[in-house]
């Protein structure tokens, strides 16, 4: 670990030899990936032999290890994008391709005050925390306490400790934000929720002039609703919308071609900026006619936009696992006493 007291949180876990409790990504000769959490005395098993965690603990990052069947694995620390795709999740995650767009297009900078709603499984939170740094502030709001618990566990596991810039508030953004921040003091707002148009008033009050609002939505219907609500509000610039599609390429000698699998549509991003108080946006030359969409004021659910519901059983299981992980080492050891060794390997979603 680093002795520098000013080093950002998590910096010492991203360099040096592998340590017990770290997550390590193993890649076999066919490119298949497995993510394991190193533990003394544990083993990682596949249908073709096993390897000992002890042989990796203390080894340098970027090393290779051979299992009992002679299969060689490349061992690396997972990048943030790898970690997000393989970490335990309750709610669906914001994919790395979208998180990168959010951080860059919203211009999230070190020391910024950022508001996020909702938290989900914590994937976007980690990218935002990396961007604001230890001296910034990320104020996250989540309606479901069970989702917040899973997000806290994932973020803590990645950074190695509770991040000093992060605060998670359980409750509705519209109700909680005015009680949390002073008007005009927030630099950036990121909304990942079913009905972001319901929050535009409270977000406008919190944002500093020139501050950025960016929303992640799953459907074109939501995209249109956010855009029209921002225009009707009058305190925002003309919204801009886009999506990102990522396609990998196969590289083998002269056989250079697009991969058959790709990350296609995951969601839309729409961004706008806060105007100074009292400023009227320039008149647009063209506006949609009234009645472009129905006046449907019914509450939206995740099923309405095609998301698969998350079972309560899975959420309870993940919360128990993170609660056990937070126990003191002595308590955790006593809990494990007498239990058989079980591999912590899990297939990576990037497989």
C-alpha positions as CSV (number, residue, x, y, z in Angstrom):
1,X,0.0,0.0,0.0
2,X,1.1,3.6,-0.6
3,X,2.3,5.7,2.3
4,X,1.2,8.9,0.6
5,X,-1.7,10.4,2.8
6,X,-2.8,12.5,-0.2
7,X,-3.2,9.6,-2.6
8,X,-6.8,9.3,-3.8
9,X,-8.9,6.5,-2.2
10,X,-8.4,3.2,-4.0
11,X,-5.1,4.2,-5.6
12,X,-3.2,1.8,-3.4
13,X,-5.4,-1.1,-4.4
14,X,-4.8,-0.5,-8.1
15,X,-1.0,-1.2,-8.0
16,X,1.5,-3.5,-6.4
17,X,1.2,-7.3,-5.9
18,X,-2.1,-9.1,-5.5
19,X,-3.4,-9.1,-1.9
20,X,-5.9,-11.3,-0.1
21,X,-9.5,-10.0,-0.5
22,X,-8.8,-8.5,-3.9
23,X,-10.7,-9.4,-7.0
24,X,-8.6,-10.8,-9.8
25,X,-9.7,-11.5,-13.4
26,X,-8.5,-14.7,-15.0
27,X,-8.4,-15.2,-18.7
28,X,-7.8,-18.6,-20.3
29,X,-6.3,-19.2,-23.8
30,X,-9.7,-19.1,-25.4
31,X,-10.4,-15.6,-24.0
32,X,-12.9,-16.8,-21.4
33,X,-12.9,-14.7,-18.3
34,X,-13.5,-15.5,-14.6
35,X,-13.5,-13.1,-11.7
36,X,-12.4,-14.5,-8.3
37,X,-11.9,-12.9,-4.9
38,X,-8.5,-14.0,-3.4
39,X,-8.6,-15.9,-0.2
40,X,-5.9,-17.7,1.7
41,X,-6.3,-21.5,1.3
42,X,-9.0,-21.2,-1.3
43,X,-9.0,-22.8,-4.8
44,X,-10.5,-21.9,-8.1
45,X,-12.1,-24.9,-9.9
46,X,-13.2,-25.4,-13.5
47,X,-14.0,-28.6,-15.3
48,X,-10.4,-28.6,-16.4
49,X,-8.4,-28.6,-13.2
50,X,-8.0,-26.1,-10.4
51,X,-5.5,-23.5,-9.1
52,X,-4.6,-22.2,-5.7
53,X,-5.3,-18.7,-4.6
54,X,-2.2,-18.7,-2.5
55,X,-0.1,-19.0,-5.7
56,X,-1.6,-15.6,-6.8
57,X,-1.4,-13.8,-3.5
58,X,1.8,-11.8,-3.6
59,X,2.3,-12.2,-7.3
60,X,2.6,-9.1,-9.5
61,X,-0.3,-7.8,-11.6
62,X,-0.2,-9.0,-15.2
63,X,1.2,-12.4,-14.2
64,X,0.3,-15.9,-15.5
65,X,-0.6,-19.0,-13.5
66,X,-1.0,-22.6,-14.6
67,X,-3.6,-24.9,-13.1
68,X,-3.4,-28.6,-12.3
69,X,-4.4,-29.6,-15.8
70,X,-1.8,-27.4,-17.5
71,X,-4.1,-24.6,-18.5
72,X,-2.4,-21.2,-18.4
73,X,-4.4,-18.2,-17.1
74,X,-3.5,-14.5,-17.4
75,X,-4.2,-12.8,-14.1
76,X,-5.0,-9.0,-14.0
77,X,-6.8,-6.6,-11.7
78,X,-10.2,-5.9,-13.3
79,X,-10.6,-2.5,-14.8
80,X,-13.6,-0.5,-13.6
81,X,-15.5,-1.6,-16.8
82,X,-14.7,-5.2,-16.0
83,X,-15.7,-4.9,-12.4
84,X,-19.1,-3.3,-13.3
85,X,-20.0,-6.1,-15.7
86,X,-19.2,-8.9,-13.2
87,X,-20.2,-7.4,-9.9
88,X,-23.3,-8.5,-8.0
89,X,-26.3,-6.5,-9.1
90,X,-29.9,-6.0,-8.1
91,X,-31.1,-3.3,-10.5
92,X,-29.7,-3.1,-14.0
93,X,-26.4,-1.3,-14.4
94,X,-25.5,1.7,-16.5
95,X,-23.0,0.1,-19.1
96,X,-19.5,1.5,-19.2
97,X,-20.0,2.9,-22.7
98,X,-22.8,5.1,-21.3
99,X,-21.1,5.9,-18.0
100,X,-18.1,7.2,-20.0
101,X,-20.4,9.4,-22.1
102,X,-22.1,10.8,-19.0
103,X,-18.8,11.7,-17.3
104,X,-17.4,13.3,-20.4
105,X,-20.4,15.0,-21.9
106,X,-21.6,16.3,-18.5
107,X,-18.0,17.5,-17.9
108,X,-17.8,16.0,-14.4
109,X,-14.6,17.5,-13.0
110,X,-12.5,16.9,-9.8
111,X,-14.0,18.8,-6.8
112,X,-17.5,19.1,-8.4
113,X,-20.7,18.7,-6.5
114,X,-22.8,16.1,-8.4
115,X,-26.3,14.9,-7.7
116,X,-27.3,11.4,-8.8
117,X,-30.7,9.7,-8.8
118,X,-31.2,6.7,-8.6
119,X,-28.3,4.6,-7.5
120,X,-29.3,1.1,-8.8
121,X,-26.4,-1.2,-8.2
122,X,-23.7,1.5,-8.0
123,X,-22.2,1.2,-11.4
124,X,-22.5,4.8,-12.5
125,X,-21.7,6.0,-8.9
126,X,-18.2,4.5,-9.2
127,X,-17.5,6.4,-12.4
128,X,-18.8,9.6,-10.9
129,X,-16.8,9.1,-7.7
130,X,-13.7,8.6,-9.9
131,X,-14.4,11.8,-11.7
132,X,-15.1,14.1,-8.7
133,X,-12.3,12.7,-6.6
134,X,-11.9,12.7,-2.8
135,X,-12.4,16.5,-2.6
136,X,-15.7,16.5,-4.6
137,X,-19.2,15.5,-3.5
138,X,-21.5,12.9,-5.0
139,X,-25.0,13.1,-3.5
140,X,-26.9,10.0,-4.5
141,X,-30.6,9.5,-4.0
142,X,-32.3,6.1,-4.1
143,X,-35.9,5.3,-3.3
144,X,-35.2,1.6,-2.4
145,X,-33.1,0.9,0.6
146,X,-32.3,-2.6,-0.6
147,X,-30.8,-1.3,-3.9
148,X,-28.8,1.3,-1.9
149,X,-27.3,-1.4,0.3
150,X,-26.2,-3.4,-2.7
151,X,-24.7,-0.3,-4.3
152,X,-22.8,0.6,-1.1
153,X,-21.4,-3.0,-1.0
154,X,-20.2,-2.8,-4.6
155,X,-18.6,0.6,-4.2
156,X,-16.9,-0.4,-1.0
157,X,-15.6,-3.6,-2.5
158,X,-14.1,-1.7,-5.5
159,X,-12.5,1.2,-3.6
160,X,-11.6,-0.9,-0.6
161,X,-13.4,1.5,1.9
162,X,-16.3,3.9,2.1
163,X,-15.6,6.7,-0.3
164,X,-15.3,10.1,1.5
165,X,-17.1,12.0,-1.3
166,X,-20.2,9.8,-1.4
167,X,-23.4,10.3,0.5
168,X,-26.5,8.1,-0.2
169,X,-29.9,9.4,0.8
170,X,-32.9,7.1,0.9
171,X,-36.0,8.8,-0.4
172,X,-37.5,10.7,-3.4
173,X,-35.3,13.3,-5.1
174,X,-38.1,15.9,-5.3
175,X,-38.7,15.7,-1.5
176,X,-35.1,15.2,-0.3
177,X,-33.0,17.4,-2.6
178,X,-34.2,20.8,-1.3
179,X,-33.4,19.6,2.3
180,X,-29.9,18.5,1.2
181,X,-28.4,21.3,-0.8
182,X,-28.6,25.1,-1.0
183,X,-30.2,26.6,-4.2
184,X,-27.7,27.2,-7.0
185,X,-24.9,25.1,-5.4
186,X,-24.9,21.9,-7.6
187,X,-22.6,21.6,-10.6
188,X,-24.0,18.6,-12.3
189,X,-27.2,16.4,-12.0
190,X,-27.4,12.9,-13.4
191,X,-30.9,11.3,-13.5
192,X,-31.3,7.5,-14.1
193,X,-35.0,7.0,-13.3
194,X,-38.4,6.2,-14.8
195,X,-39.8,9.7,-15.0
196,X,-37.0,12.4,-14.9
197,X,-39.4,15.1,-16.2
198,X,-41.0,15.1,-12.7
199,X,-37.8,16.4,-11.2
200,X,-37.0,19.3,-13.5
201,X,-38.2,22.0,-11.1
202,X,-36.3,20.9,-8.1
203,X,-33.2,20.2,-10.2
204,X,-33.4,23.7,-11.7
205,X,-33.4,25.2,-8.2
206,X,-30.4,23.2,-7.1
207,X,-28.2,23.7,-10.2
208,X,-25.8,26.6,-10.5
209,X,-26.2,28.8,-13.7
210,X,-24.5,26.9,-16.5
211,X,-24.7,23.6,-14.6
212,X,-25.4,20.5,-16.6
213,X,-28.4,18.1,-16.3
214,X,-28.0,14.8,-18.1
215,X,-30.6,12.0,-18.0
216,X,-30.4,8.4,-19.0
217,X,-33.6,6.9,-20.3
218,X,-34.4,3.6,-21.9
219,X,-37.2,4.4,-24.4
220,X,-37.9,7.0,-27.1
221,X,-41.2,7.8,-25.3
222,X,-39.2,8.9,-22.2
223,X,-36.7,10.8,-24.3
224,X,-39.5,12.8,-25.9
225,X,-41.2,13.5,-22.6
226,X,-37.9,14.8,-21.0
227,X,-37.1,17.0,-24.0
228,X,-40.6,18.7,-24.1
229,X,-40.7,19.1,-20.3
230,X,-37.3,20.9,-20.4
231,X,-38.5,23.2,-23.1
232,X,-41.7,24.0,-21.3
233,X,-39.8,24.7,-18.1
234,X,-38.1,27.7,-19.7
235,X,-35.0,27.6,-17.4
236,X,-32.9,25.2,-19.5
237,X,-31.0,25.4,-22.8
238,X,-32.2,23.5,-25.9
239,X,-31.8,19.8,-25.0
240,X,-29.5,17.5,-27.0
241,X,-30.0,13.7,-27.3
242,X,-27.9,10.8,-28.5
243,X,-27.1,7.1,-28.0
244,X,-23.8,5.2,-28.3
245,X,-23.3,1.9,-30.0
246,X,-20.1,0.0,-29.5
247,X,-18.8,-2.7,-31.9
248,X,-15.6,-4.6,-31.2
249,X,-13.3,-5.9,-34.0
250,X,-11.8,-9.4,-34.5
251,X,-8.0,-9.1,-34.9
252,X,-6.2,-12.2,-36.2
253,X,-3.5,-11.7,-38.8
254,X,-5.2,-10.5,-42.0
255,X,-8.7,-11.6,-40.6
256,X,-9.6,-8.1,-39.4
257,X,-13.4,-7.8,-39.3
258,X,-16.2,-6.6,-37.0
259,X,-17.2,-9.0,-34.2
260,X,-20.6,-10.7,-34.5
261,X,-21.6,-9.6,-31.0
262,X,-21.9,-5.9,-30.1
263,X,-23.2,-3.6,-27.4
264,X,-26.1,-2.1,-29.3
265,X,-28.9,0.1,-27.8
266,X,-28.8,0.3,-24.0
267,X,-30.4,3.7,-23.5
268,X,-30.6,7.3,-24.6
269,X,-28.8,10.2,-23.1
270,X,-30.3,13.7,-23.1
271,X,-28.4,16.8,-21.8
272,X,-29.3,20.4,-21.1
273,X,-27.8,23.3,-19.1
274,X,-29.3,25.6,-16.5
275,X,-29.9,29.2,-17.6
276,X,-29.2,32.1,-15.3
277,X,-32.3,33.1,-13.2
278,X,-34.7,35.3,-15.2
279,X,-33.1,34.5,-18.5
280,X,-35.5,33.5,-21.3
281,X,-34.1,31.0,-23.8
282,X,-34.0,32.1,-27.5
283,X,-37.2,31.4,-29.3
284,X,-37.1,28.2,-31.3
285,X,-38.2,28.5,-34.9
286,X,-40.1,25.2,-34.8
287,X,-42.0,23.7,-32.0
288,X,-44.0,20.4,-32.0
289,X,-47.7,20.9,-32.2
290,X,-49.8,20.4,-29.1
291,X,-51.0,16.9,-28.6
292,X,-47.7,15.3,-29.8
293,X,-48.2,12.9,-26.9
294,X,-51.1,12.1,-24.6
295,X,-51.6,13.7,-21.2
296,X,-51.0,10.4,-19.4
297,X,-50.4,11.3,-15.7
298,X,-50.4,7.7,-14.5
299,X,-47.3,6.5,-12.6
300,X,-44.7,4.6,-14.6
301,X,-43.2,1.2,-13.6
302,X,-40.1,-0.6,-14.7
303,X,-42.3,-3.1,-16.6
304,X,-43.8,-0.3,-18.6
305,X,-40.4,0.3,-20.3
306,X,-39.5,-3.4,-20.7
307,X,-37.2,-3.9,-17.7
308,X,-37.3,-7.3,-16.1
309,X,-38.4,-7.1,-12.5
310,X,-35.8,-8.0,-9.8
311,X,-36.9,-10.7,-7.4
312,X,-37.1,-9.9,-3.7
313,X,-35.3,-13.2,-3.0
314,X,-32.2,-12.1,-5.0
315,X,-32.1,-8.7,-3.4
316,X,-32.3,-10.2,0.1
317,X,-29.5,-12.6,-0.7
318,X,-27.2,-9.9,-2.0
319,X,-27.9,-7.7,1.1
320,X,-27.0,-10.6,3.4
321,X,-23.7,-11.2,1.5
322,X,-22.6,-7.6,1.7
323,X,-23.6,-7.5,5.4
324,X,-21.4,-10.5,6.1
325,X,-18.6,-8.9,4.2
326,X,-18.8,-5.9,6.5
327,X,-18.3,-8.0,9.6
328,X,-14.9,-7.7,11.5
329,X,-12.3,-10.1,10.3
330,X,-12.5,-12.1,13.5
331,X,-16.2,-12.5,13.3
332,X,-16.0,-13.4,9.6
333,X,-13.4,-16.1,10.4
334,X,-15.5,-17.6,13.1
335,X,-18.5,-17.7,10.8
336,X,-16.5,-19.6,8.2
337,X,-14.9,-22.0,10.7
338,X,-15.7,-25.6,9.7
339,X,-17.2,-24.7,6.3
340,X,-15.8,-26.4,3.2
341,X,-13.8,-24.2,0.8
342,X,-15.9,-23.0,-2.1
343,X,-14.6,-21.3,-5.2
344,X,-15.5,-17.7,-5.5
345,X,-15.1,-17.7,-9.2
346,X,-17.9,-16.3,-11.2
347,X,-18.2,-15.9,-15.0
348,X,-17.7,-12.4,-16.2
349,X,-20.4,-10.7,-18.2
350,X,-17.8,-9.7,-20.7
351,X,-17.3,-13.4,-21.6
